[in-house]
Amino acid sequence: MKQPDPSSTDVLLDSLEESKALPFDIIKNALTDAVHPLAQIKNGDLFLSAKAAEAYRTITSTDFSKTAWRIDDPQDRETVAYWVGLGGSFIADFSATPSEARIFAWVLSPVPDAAQFTLKQLKGRDGRWVPTSLLATDDEFLGWIDTSKEVVNHSAVASVLDSGPVGFRFFARDNALPTYFMLREFDGFRAQAILPGRSPHWQEWLEQFTEITSHRFAGITSANLSDLGREVRSGGTHKDLGELQADMGHLGVPILSGPISLNDELVPADERHNAYKSINASYISKSEIDREQSLEIAPISTSLIGFTQSASSWELLRHGSIHEKVLAKELKKHGIELKNCTQGRLELSRYVGDLVAAFPLFSDLSSEQIAEISQMIEMRSFEKSETIIVEGDRAEKIFFIASGAVLAKIRDGVVIPAGRFFGEIALIKGIPRTATVEGYESGVLLTLDIHIIYRLMEFLPNLADAITETAKQRLSEIHHWSTDASSEKQR
């Protein structure tokens, strides 16, 4: 082990005890372009500032399976800000006020290599395929939006944030954000920002993080599953702080708790895990539909809202932290209707993984990759003659036929059977839908968002080749039929 330079107050990175949760190579990658006060390079060696080194030592020596720090403690906030600045991550409850119900989240470095390490090695999810959301202040978030593509009412955003933590999916301005954290679509890039509402503790942490690291945002993803721990499936989330520590405390990343109230009374810090149990007890006995309908049930994720081109309409993309009725009531004050776009989203089981594995398109994927893709897929049934896509519509998904068959209404009609896919032409060419498709024999479709397919194609060449070749063949057929039809009219 190298010895630190005794003439410097900075600490040689290689002199520290290395953490498996944040290896030295990840730190070096994260700090390549670092500025003081985090680190500096001297004679080819990386030295951490005294505070950054102390934060690393403190977290490395803490057993988070037996303890949780506090987001409302200034020292804990600062230590974790340095840790994330070095490329680390932490798990915390995410809320707007002391009386809000808790949502567990995983906050990670905005540096791609460091974020990927957290997602892949700690969370067990390949972050290359699904962009991570951004945790940011509302002012920062509003500056990223491409208002030439969507209408954003700032007062309405403020009203929503007064109600609690919430997520927004939006078109990002050119070069406003790194593409690693965005959803690539044929008509631009969308990003997904999670905002902490009016929680002073989260706002202070974000301000501290920016001041220490110069980063404008952190990454954020769910913390309800880990391949390295037991999977917690009751209600889709951890039900209390003790359960979170038991499941993920051994990973070596900090776990932060926040203030929590029961019956309008603040719960002492050492009793927070019991307060979680009381708030989330209803999860065990209620179905997903019941949770969405009840204002009394604690949320399992962060609500996700999408803007539109209309000043009078927003979209609810995911149920969560703020109930649909509360959101709709707030937006109505600003003349905005909230359109529910969550119908048809199902919690998928291993059955979906079996269906994915049956498609020749995915034949080269490993079982781990298939399992990961299965988590991204939505499933919907369709009936005979039911319209699935309409010619000229914007393309947002690609469709895989698990059972039944569909009819592409091109010339006399083309039947596409189970085991095949459609919707790829618009994806490859970046154009609207080229044909109307309806049900031919009732069945089941699996759908993947286009931004996920783009990610898969970037890292799986065989998949990209197969989709591209199919698109070329079908475009050639459409062109051939169009030419024949034109010739017939001329005759």
PyMOL commands that set and color helices and strands:
alter all, ss='L'
color gray80, all
select helices_A, chain A and resi 13-15+24-30+50-60+74-85+112-122+138-144+154-163+179-181+200-213+234-236+241-251+269-284+288-293+324-332+350-357+360-362+367-376+424-429+450-459+461-490
alter helices_A, ss='H'
color red, helices_A
select strands_A, chain A and resi 11-12+39-42+45-48+69-70+89-94+103-108+133-135+166-171+182-185+188-195+218-222+255-257+261-262+265-266+304-306+313-318+337-340+378-382+387-389+397-408+414-417+421-422+437-449
alter strands_A, ss='S'
color yellow, strands_A
deselect
rebuild
show_as cartoon
